[in-house]
Amino acid sequence: MTPPDADAQADPNAHPESPAAGQAEPADPAAPVTPLVDATGADVDPDFAAYIASLPRILAGAATLFRDAEGRVLLVEPNYRPGWGLPGGTVESDDGESPRQGARRETAEEIGLDIEPGPLLAVDWVRGNGRPPLVAYLYDGGVLSSEQLAAIRLQEEELLSWRLVAPADLPAHLSPTETRRVVAALESLATGTGPAELEDGHRAG
């Protein structure tokens, strides 16, 4: 859905009986009050709900890093933007999904492989223009066998193709930020040092 134009000015004279845009209709004192409830059905204090709504927003994404026996990285080609990426997508946190669950779901949807993600390799705080910051989680998908590679089935609504790319060739396929993220994840795998903390793909701290 297209959001309303924040710069558009309402004409309060167009419908004198109606409030101008951005003003609420007067409440009907006889109308029943619908209480706010949370996901469990419990009542929510309206003041608390307003406080939560006022907090800064962040987005969450999750992806999985798969390799083949030669150490090449599995990339997918989306049909909605140029370039390549890892299997992954937005975490459906409004539905209670965790980043790990999101990575598994997106992998199953995009390439047809239902594989439990391995250890977390990197967490990247990604700033954006025109959107809230994104926290990108990258999990280890392990080494895919030739049988698993042959079983890949692309999500045709979103993806055009897939390929295996040597680490040295990643900059030609990924954005600079995602290239740095994948390289940091590969370093975490090689050294066993645990998840890399990143900001826009750079090591934090």
Backbone as CSV, one residue per row, in Angstrom:
resi,resn,N_x,N_y,N_z,CA_x,CA_y,CA_z,C_x,C_y,C_z
1,MET,0.849,-1.191,0.000,0.000,0.000,0.000,0.881,1.237,0.000
2,THR,0.531,2.200,-0.863,1.286,3.447,-0.925,0.941,4.329,0.263
3,PRO,1.931,4.784,1.054,1.621,5.641,2.204,1.154,6.995,1.734
4,PRO,0.407,7.711,2.575,-0.036,9.049,2.190,1.133,9.997,2.064
5,ASP,0.968,10.997,1.203,1.994,12.013,1.009,2.011,12.927,2.219
6,ALA,3.106,12.891,2.970,3.177,13.678,4.207,3.159,15.172,3.929
7,ASP,3.526,15.576,2.691,3.578,17.001,2.366,2.272,17.523,1.801
8,ALA,1.340,16.620,1.510,0.071,17.062,0.924,-0.733,17.822,1.966
9,GLN,-1.344,18.921,1.544,-2.150,19.728,2.450,-3.628,19.446,2.202
10,ALA,-4.344,19.165,3.260,-5.776,18.906,3.126,-6.521,20.214,2.920
11,ASP,-7.631,20.153,2.200,-8.498,21.315,1.996,-9.644,21.222,2.982
12,PRO,-9.617,21.985,4.077,-10.660,21.857,5.095,-12.011,22.344,4.613
13,ASN,-12.046,23.038,3.467,-13.317,23.552,2.965,-13.988,22.615,1.972
14,ALA,-13.283,21.550,1.605,-13.853,20.642,0.617,-15.108,19.982,1.157
15,HIS,-15.067,19.553,2.399,-16.223,18.930,3.052,-16.333,19.549,4.433
16,PRO,-17.059,20.669,4.568,-17.091,21.394,5.848,-17.549,20.534,7.010
17,GLU,-18.338,19.497,6.726,-18.824,18.697,7.834,-17.790,17.700,8.327
18,SER,-16.692,17.545,7.592,-15.673,16.570,7.953,-14.452,17.277,8.486
19,PRO,-13.697,16.629,9.410,-12.466,17.240,9.906,-11.413,17.237,8.822
20,ALA,-10.441,18.139,8.925,-9.330,18.159,7.981,-8.496,16.906,8.152
21,ALA,-7.730,16.567,7.104,-6.880,15.384,7.162,-5.936,15.489,8.343
22,GLY,-5.748,14.360,9.017,-4.864,14.334,10.175,-5.584,14.574,11.475
23,GLN,-6.879,14.952,11.447,-7.659,15.140,12.662,-8.632,13.974,12.809
24,ALA,-8.808,13.536,14.021,-9.669,12.385,14.276,-11.126,12.802,14.287
25,GLU,-12.003,11.884,13.864,-13.435,12.110,13.982,-13.805,12.199,15.465
26,PRO,-14.746,13.076,15.851,-15.173,13.117,17.253,-15.711,11.759,17.689
27,ALA,-15.348,11.356,18.883,-15.787,10.060,19.382,-17.263,10.090,19.726
28,ASP,-17.936,9.008,19.433,-19.345,8.855,19.786,-19.406,8.347,21.219
29,PRO,-19.898,9.150,22.155,-19.892,8.706,23.560,-20.729,7.463,23.783
30,ALA,-21.646,7.172,22.869,-22.484,5.985,23.043,-21.847,4.738,22.455
31,ALA,-20.774,4.916,21.673,-20.154,3.766,21.018,-19.363,2.958,22.032
32,PRO,-19.376,1.620,21.911,-18.591,0.793,22.834,-17.105,0.995,22.600
33,VAL,-16.336,0.905,23.652,-14.893,1.075,23.569,-14.254,-0.286,23.350
34,THR,-13.465,-0.407,22.280,-12.771,-1.655,21.997,-11.417,-1.635,22.685
35,PRO,-11.172,-2.528,23.647,-9.896,-2.504,24.357,-8.761,-2.971,23.458
36,LEU,-7.555,-2.435,23.683,-6.374,-2.916,22.992,-5.951,-4.237,23.609
37,VAL,-5.543,-5.179,22.757,-5.083,-6.475,23.254,-3.768,-6.807,22.590
38,ASP,-2.947,-7.623,23.280,-1.689,-8.059,22.688,-1.901,-9.388,21.980
39,ALA,-0.788,-10.022,21.568,-0.889,-11.255,20.787,-1.520,-12.396,21.572
40,THR,-1.478,-12.317,22.907,-2.062,-13.377,23.731,-3.517,-13.112,24.058
41,GLY,-4.030,-11.946,23.660,-5.406,-11.596,23.975,-5.549,-10.800,25.250
42,ALA,-4.421,-10.516,25.916,-4.473,-9.749,27.161,-4.638,-8.263,26.853
43,ASP,-5.346,-7.567,27.744,-5.549,-6.131,27.569,-4.217,-5.383,27.644
44,VAL,-4.096,-4.332,26.832,-2.895,-3.500,26.810,-3.277,-2.087,27.218
45,ASP,-2.514,-1.529,28.147,-2.733,-0.147,28.568,-2.535,0.771,27.363
46,PRO,-3.537,1.605,27.027,-3.375,2.503,25.870,-2.157,3.406,25.972
47,ASP,-1.810,3.847,27.193,-0.632,4.697,27.353,0.639,3.928,26.998
48,PHE,0.684,2.647,27.398,1.848,1.822,27.073,1.921,1.576,25.569
49,ALA,0.769,1.327,24.943,0.737,1.112,23.497,1.223,2.353,22.758
50,ALA,0.827,3.533,23.241,1.275,4.776,22.614,2.779,4.961,22.787
51,TYR,3.288,4.570,23.960,4.728,4.663,24.195,5.489,3.743,23.241
52,ILE,5.027,2.515,23.097,5.685,1.571,22.195,5.671,2.105,20.766
53,ALA,4.535,2.684,20.363,4.424,3.212,18.998,5.367,4.382,18.759
54,SER,5.776,5.057,19.840,6.652,6.219,19.693,8.126,5.844,19.615
55,LEU,8.470,4.589,19.896,9.870,4.179,19.920,10.447,4.117,18.504
56,PRO,11.775,4.271,18.375,12.403,4.159,17.049,12.171,2.776,16.447
57,ARG,12.074,2.737,15.126,11.858,1.484,14.419,13.168,0.981,13.837
58,ILE,13.330,-0.336,13.822,14.410,-0.970,13.074,13.819,-2.153,12.317
59,LEU,14.443,-2.500,11.205,14.044,-3.654,10.419,15.010,-4.796,10.699
60,ALA,14.598,-6.015,10.405,15.456,-7.183,10.597,15.415,-8.050,9.348
61,GLY,16.586,-8.481,8.918,16.700,-9.402,7.795,17.579,-10.571,8.190
62,ALA,17.407,-11.696,7.524,18.198,-12.885,7.833,18.535,-13.614,6.541
63,ALA,19.756,-14.103,6.453,20.215,-14.824,5.269,21.087,-15.994,5.707
64,THR,21.357,-16.877,4.752,22.144,-18.070,5.036,23.295,-18.163,4.045
65,LEU,24.468,-18.489,4.563,25.680,-18.595,3.752,25.946,-20.063,3.438
66,PHE,25.717,-20.442,2.180,25.978,-21.805,1.713,27.238,-21.807,0.854
67,ARG,28.015,-22.893,0.952,29.179,-23.083,0.091,29.122,-24.461,-0.540
68,ASP,29.952,-24.648,-1.568,30.116,-25.989,-2.121,31.450,-26.546,-1.646
69,ALA,31.813,-27.730,-2.119,33.028,-28.391,-1.650,34.287,-27.610,-2.011
70,GLU,34.201,-26.721,-2.990,35.352,-25.923,-3.399,35.410,-24.575,-2.678
71,GLY,34.464,-24.330,-1.773,34.462,-23.080,-1.031,33.767,-21.935,-1.728
72,ARG,33.101,-22.210,-2.842,32.365,-21.153,-3.538,31.054,-20.863,-2.809
73,VAL,30.605,-19.626,-2.909,29.420,-19.153,-2.187,28.208,-19.193,-3.114
74,LEU,27.091,-19.690,-2.582,25.847,-19.743,-3.348,25.175,-18.371,-3.341
75,LEU,24.950,-17.814,-4.525,24.251,-16.542,-4.682,23.016,-16.738,-5.549
76,VAL,22.025,-15.882,-5.328,20.808,-15.916,-6.138,20.626,-14.556,-6.804
77,GLU,19.975,-14.579,-7.975,19.757,-13.363,-8.759,18.289,-12.963,-8.684
78,PRO,17.958,-11.870,-8.005,16.559,-11.447,-7.910,16.076,-10.806,-9.209
79,ASN,14.762,-10.818,-9.393,14.193,-10.206,-10.598,13.703,-8.780,-10.358
80,TYR,13.826,-8.287,-9.124,13.282,-6.969,-8.789,14.355,-5.911,-8.575
81,ARG,15.627,-6.275,-8.749,16.722,-5.305,-8.642,17.937,-5.893,-9.336
82,PRO,18.881,-5.066,-9.752,20.104,-5.599,-10.351,21.012,-6.214,-9.299
83,GLY,21.905,-7.077,-9.743,22.868,-7.673,-8.838,22.423,-9.013,-8.286
84,TRP,23.180,-9.479,-7.295,22.963,-10.789,-6.690,22.863,-10.637,-5.180
85,GLY,22.533,-11.732,-4.508,22.439,-11.719,-3.053,22.476,-13.129,-2.505
86,LEU,22.456,-13.216,-1.198,22.366,-14.512,-0.524,20.906,-14.907,-0.370
87,PRO,20.618,-16.194,-0.263,19.242,-16.592,0.062,18.845,-16.002,1.415
88,GLY,17.752,-15.268,1.442,17.319,-14.632,2.685,16.293,-13.561,2.415
89,GLY,15.901,-12.871,3.476,14.895,-11.829,3.321,14.505,-11.229,4.654
90,THR,13.346,-10.612,4.678,12.861,-9.905,5.860,12.349,-10.878,6.913
91,VAL,12.710,-10.630,8.160,12.182,-11.413,9.278,10.769,-10.930,9.576
92,GLU,9.826,-11.850,9.599,8.423,-11.493,9.845,8.176,-11.416,11.352
93,SER,8.796,-10.402,11.964,8.760,-10.284,13.422,7.365,-9.993,13.944
94,ASP,6.525,-9.342,13.141,5.156,-9.071,13.584,4.376,-10.357,13.809
95,ASP,4.819,-11.439,13.171,4.169,-12.738,13.337,4.890,-13.610,14.352
96,GLY,5.846,-13.022,15.087,6.571,-13.766,16.107,7.767,-14.535,15.586
97,GLU,8.152,-14.301,14.337,9.273,-15.037,13.756,10.598,-14.489,14.266
98,SER,11.536,-15.386,14.564,12.878,-14.992,14.985,13.785,-14.915,13.754
99,PRO,14.957,-14.273,13.873,15.872,-14.235,12.734,16.261,-15.622,12.235
100,ARG,16.526,-16.542,13.142,16.895,-17.903,12.718,15.748,-18.563,11.959
101,GLN,14.539,-18.414,12.470,13.384,-18.978,11.775,13.189,-18.317,10.414
102,GLY,13.424,-17.003,10.361,13.288,-16.293,9.098,14.289,-16.767,8.063
103,ALA,15.528,-17.010,8.493,16.547,-17.499,7.567,16.155,-18.859,6.998
104,ARG,15.644,-19.730,7.849,15.240,-21.056,7.366,14.053,-20.951,6.414
105,ARG,13.058,-20.144,6.774,11.875,-20.004,5.917,12.254,-19.429,4.562
106,GLU,13.058,-18.368,4.569,13.435,-17.733,3.310,14.240,-18.684,2.429
107,THR,15.122,-19.475,3.035,15.890,-20.447,2.256,14.971,-21.469,1.603
108,ALA,14.018,-21.977,2.375,13.085,-22.962,1.827,12.251,-22.359,0.703
109,GLU,11.820,-21.115,0.884,10.998,-20.465,-0.138,11.800,-20.156,-1.397
110,GLU,13.022,-19.678,-1.226,13.773,-19.164,-2.370,14.492,-20.236,-3.165
111,ILE,15.069,-21.241,-2.486,15.824,-22.251,-3.237,15.316,-23.672,-3.000
112,GLY,14.252,-23.829,-2.230,13.636,-25.139,-2.078,14.370,-26.098,-1.167
113,LEU,15.318,-25.620,-0.371,16.050,-26.473,0.564,15.672,-26.087,1.986
114,ASP,15.083,-27.021,2.726,14.688,-26.765,4.113,15.803,-27.256,5.022
115,ILE,16.706,-26.360,5.368,17.900,-26.708,6.134,17.949,-25.850,7.390
116,GLU,18.112,-26.492,8.537,18.248,-25.750,9.794,19.546,-24.951,9.762
117,PRO,19.488,-23.636,9.960,20.723,-22.842,9.938,21.687,-23.274,11.034
118,GLY,22.967,-23.143,10.727,24.001,-23.415,11.706,24.272,-22.191,12.564
119,PRO,25.495,-22.063,13.063,25.818,-20.942,13.949,25.664,-19.587,13.263
120,LEU,25.386,-18.582,14.076,25.356,-17.204,13.599,26.788,-16.769,13.284
121,LEU,26.994,-16.228,12.080,28.332,-15.830,11.649,28.564,-14.330,11.732
122,ALA,27.520,-13.540,11.529,27.686,-12.085,11.527,26.363,-11.403,11.829
123,VAL,26.462,-10.260,12.503,25.327,-9.363,12.718,25.763,-7.990,12.234
124,ASP,24.997,-7.417,11.312,25.399,-6.179,10.652,24.322,-5.114,10.841
125,TRP,24.713,-3.984,11.421,23.816,-2.831,11.566,23.970,-1.986,10.306
126,VAL,22.931,-1.951,9.485,23.025,-1.316,8.169,22.157,-0.068,8.147
127,ARG,22.784,1.071,7.999,22.046,2.328,7.882,21.445,2.436,6.487
128,GLY,20.339,3.184,6.375,19.688,3.301,5.083,19.167,4.691,4.827
129,ASN,18.969,4.997,3.567,18.364,6.260,3.169,16.879,6.030,2.906
130,GLY,16.036,6.764,3.629,14.605,6.635,3.410,13.979,5.429,4.060
131,ARG,14.703,4.746,4.915,14.141,3.617,5.651,14.814,3.539,7.017
132,PRO,14.195,2.835,7.973,14.852,2.646,9.270,16.113,1.797,9.117
133,PRO,16.996,1.802,10.111,18.162,0.922,10.069,17.731,-0.541,9.978
134,LEU,18.603,-1.350,9.394,18.352,-2.783,9.233,19.393,-3.565,10.014
135,VAL,18.957,-4.537,10.801,19.864,-5.479,11.435,19.862,-6.746,10.588
136,ALA,21.009,-7.057,9.982,21.119,-8.210,9.086,21.837,-9.348,9.806
137,TYR,21.150,-10.475,9.940,21.709,-11.675,10.567,22.156,-12.631,9.463
138,LEU,23.373,-13.159,9.594,23.892,-14.097,8.598,24.301,-15.397,9.288
139,TYR,23.688,-16.498,8.852,23.900,-17.806,9.470,24.703,-18.720,8.547
140,ASP,25.352,-19.694,9.166,26.090,-20.709,8.414,25.116,-21.750,7.873
141,GLY,25.128,-21.929,6.560,24.291,-22.961,5.950,25.040,-24.246,5.684
142,GLY,26.367,-24.219,5.886,27.154,-25.412,5.670,27.562,-25.592,4.216
143,VAL,28.144,-26.760,3.952,28.601,-27.123,2.609,27.536,-27.996,1.963
144,LEU,27.051,-27.567,0.815,26.013,-28.317,0.112,26.641,-29.418,-0.736
145,SER,26.033,-30.590,-0.688,26.486,-31.706,-1.511,26.037,-31.505,-2.954
146,SER,26.575,-32.308,-3.852,26.152,-32.217,-5.253,24.677,-32.555,-5.388
147,GLU,24.182,-33.463,-4.535,22.763,-33.819,-4.571,21.896,-32.643,-4.127
148,GLN,22.328,-31.942,-3.096,21.569,-30.777,-2.634,21.577,-29.658,-3.673
149,LEU,22.712,-29.448,-4.304,22.778,-28.423,-5.344,21.850,-28.763,-6.506
150,ALA,21.793,-30.046,-6.853,20.921,-30.466,-7.952,19.449,-30.337,-7.583
151,ALA,19.158,-30.323,-6.274,17.767,-30.253,-5.812,17.263,-28.823,-5.669
152,ILE,18.102,-27.835,-5.940,17.679,-26.436,-5.804,16.538,-26.137,-6.769
153,ARG,15.489,-25.543,-6.232,14.339,-25.114,-7.029,14.057,-23.653,-6.686
154,LEU,14.224,-22.786,-7.652,14.113,-21.353,-7.396,12.670,-20.901,-7.244
155,GLN,12.475,-19.882,-6.419,11.181,-19.217,-6.284,11.012,-18.307,-7.501
156,GLU,10.230,-18.757,-8.468,10.155,-18.066,-9.753,9.569,-16.666,-9.636
157,GLU,8.761,-16.412,-8.601,8.168,-15.083,-8.449,9.217,-14.021,-8.127
158,GLU,10.373,-14.444,-7.583,11.367,-13.468,-7.133,12.752,-13.653,-7.737
159,LEU,13.085,-14.868,-8.175,14.463,-15.168,-8.557,14.571,-15.618,-10.009
160,LEU,15.697,-15.231,-10.628,15.959,-15.596,-12.016,16.917,-16.770,-12.142
161,SER,17.940,-16.810,-11.282,18.960,-17.844,-11.410,19.778,-17.928,-10.128
162,TRP,20.668,-18.914,-10.085,21.604,-19.032,-8.981,22.960,-19.421,-9.544
163,ARG,23.996,-19.175,-8.764,25.331,-19.581,-9.187,26.240,-19.697,-7.976
164,LEU,27.361,-20.371,-8.177,28.393,-20.500,-7.159,29.539,-19.566,-7.527
165,VAL,29.951,-18.753,-6.555,30.922,-17.691,-6.819,32.101,-17.825,-5.858
166,ALA,33.307,-17.780,-6.398,34.504,-17.809,-5.559,34.561,-16.548,-4.706
167,PRO,35.075,-16.650,-3.480,35.142,-15.464,-2.617,35.814,-14.266,-3.276
168,ALA,36.832,-14.511,-4.089,37.533,-13.401,-4.735,36.651,-12.659,-5.729
169,ASP,35.596,-13.313,-6.211,34.716,-12.705,-7.211,33.455,-12.088,-6.605
170,LEU,33.317,-12.123,-5.291,32.114,-11.584,-4.655,31.889,-10.100,-4.951
171,PRO,32.935,-9.252,-4.972,32.683,-7.826,-5.231,32.025,-7.546,-6.576
172,ALA,32.169,-8.448,-7.533,31.546,-8.247,-8.840,30.064,-8.604,-8.830
173,HIS,29.593,-9.211,-7.749,28.206,-9.672,-7.688,27.392,-9.001,-6.582
174,LEU,28.040,-8.637,-5.486,27.335,-8.107,-4.324,27.645,-6.628,-4.131
175,SER,26.781,-5.963,-3.369,27.062,-4.582,-2.985,28.292,-4.557,-2.080
176,PRO,28.964,-3.416,-1.967,30.128,-3.350,-1.080,29.810,-3.764,0.356
177,THR,28.656,-3.333,0.871,28.297,-3.692,2.245,28.105,-5.190,2.382
178,GLU,27.379,-5.799,1.446,27.135,-7.238,1.552,28.409,-8.032,1.294
179,THR,29.269,-7.530,0.422,30.556,-8.198,0.211,31.344,-8.241,1.509
180,ARG,31.433,-7.105,2.200,32.171,-7.066,3.468,31.544,-8.008,4.488
181,ARG,30.212,-8.062,4.503,29.520,-8.941,5.456,29.854,-10.407,5.195
182,VAL,29.812,-10.817,3.936,30.098,-12.213,3.599,31.560,-12.544,3.884
183,VAL,32.462,-11.639,3.549,33.880,-11.873,3.828,34.111,-12.013,5.331
184,ALA,33.469,-11.161,6.132,33.603,-11.265,7.589,33.052,-12.595,8.088
185,ALA,31.948,-13.051,7.500,31.371,-14.336,7.899,32.307,-15.486,7.542
186,LEU,32.918,-15.425,6.364,33.875,-16.466,5.980,35.083,-16.468,6.910
187,GLU,35.511,-15.288,7.340,36.615,-15.209,8.301,36.208,-15.819,9.636
188,SER,34.965,-15.582,10.064,34.483,-16.187,11.309,34.499,-17.702,11.208
189,LEU,34.114,-18.221,10.042,34.147,-19.666,9.836,35.576,-20.199,9.898
190,ALA,36.490,-19.491,9.248,37.864,-19.972,9.153,38.588,-19.931,10.489
191,THR,38.291,-18.920,11.296,39.020,-18.734,12.554,38.282,-19.292,13.761
192,GLY,36.982,-19.542,13.610,36.201,-20.025,14.742,36.061,-19.002,15.845
193,THR,36.100,-17.727,15.492,36.061,-16.662,16.495,34.650,-16.240,16.868
194,GLY,33.651,-16.833,16.270,32.280,-16.482,16.624,31.730,-15.385,15.745
195,PRO,30.505,-14.938,16.040,29.853,-13.953,15.174,30.645,-12.653,15.082
196,ALA,30.686,-12.100,13.882,31.323,-10.804,13.666,30.300,-9.704,13.901
197,GLU,30.679,-8.700,14.691,29.820,-7.534,14.907,30.205,-6.468,13.888
198,LEU,29.243,-6.091,13.044,29.533,-5.205,11.922,28.622,-3.983,11.930
199,GLU,29.101,-2.923,11.308,28.294,-1.741,11.018,28.525,-1.393,9.557
200,ASP,27.479,-1.509,8.755,27.591,-1.313,7.307,28.688,-2.193,6.718
201,GLY,28.803,-3.398,7.254,29.779,-4.355,6.757,31.160,-4.228,7.348
202,HIS,31.443,-3.143,8.064,32.754,-2.936,8.679,32.757,-3.491,10.102
203,ARG,33.903,-3.962,10.531,34.043,-4.426,11.910,33.755,-3.277,12.869
204,ALA,32.922,-3.531,13.859,32.582,-2.505,14.843,33.647,-2.446,15.929
205,GLY,33.793,-1.271,16.523,34.712,-1.122,17.637,36.132,-0.795,17.204
